[in-house]
Amino acid sequence: MKQICVHWRSSVVHDEDDEHCDDGLWVPATPSAQREARVICEVQNAIHGPGSHWIEEREALLMCSA
C-alpha cells in the first residue's frame, strides 16, 4: 500500500506558534487524500512561494508485533 505526505521547506513557518520542525503525517494514498494534498500544496505554494510544499510517496511500512 502506498502512503503520501505533504512536506515543506524548513524555513516555512505556518503560524507564529509553529514550533515543530518535522513535516506532515504519512497517510494512505487514497484518491481523497491525494486530492487534499494537491490542494494543500497549491494553496501553500501560493502563500510561501513556488516549491515550498510538495508531496512525497512511499510504500507503507509494515509493523510486526513480537
N, C-alpha and C positions, 0 to 999 in steps of 0.2 A: 504494500500500500504506500502511496506517495503522501508526503506532507509538504506544506508550504509555510513560509514565514515572511513577514514584511520586515526588512532590515533598513537601517538608516545610518548615515554618517555619524560618527561620534561627536561631531561638532553641533549636531542638531539638538536643540532643546525644545520640547513640546509645550512646556509651561514653566512658570518660574519655580515651581516646587519639584521639577523633574530632577531627581537625584540618582536615578538608576543609570547604569552605563551599558546594560545589555539591550538587545533588540527585542522584537516581539516574540510571541509564543508560537511554537510549531503546532499546526492544526492539520487534520486530514484534508487532502486536496480535493474537496468536493467541488462541484460546479459553483455552488453558492459561495463557498469560501474563496474560490478563485476570483469570482466577480467582485466580492467585497474587497479583496486585497488589491485588485486593479484600481478600484475607485479610491481606496485609501492612498495608494501611490500617486495617482493622478492629482488628487487634491493637495497632498503634502508636497509634491514636487512643484506645484504652482505656488505654494507658500514659501518653501525653503530653498527652491532652486532646482533646476533640472539635475537628475541623477542623485538627489539627496536621499531618495527612498527607492527600494527595489524589492522584488520578490525572489526568494530562493526556494528551491525544491530539493527534497531528499527522499530516499527510501525510509520508511518508518523504522525506527529502532525497535528491536524485539527485546522484551524483558523476560528473563527466566527466573522462576522462583526456585529457591534451593530447598 
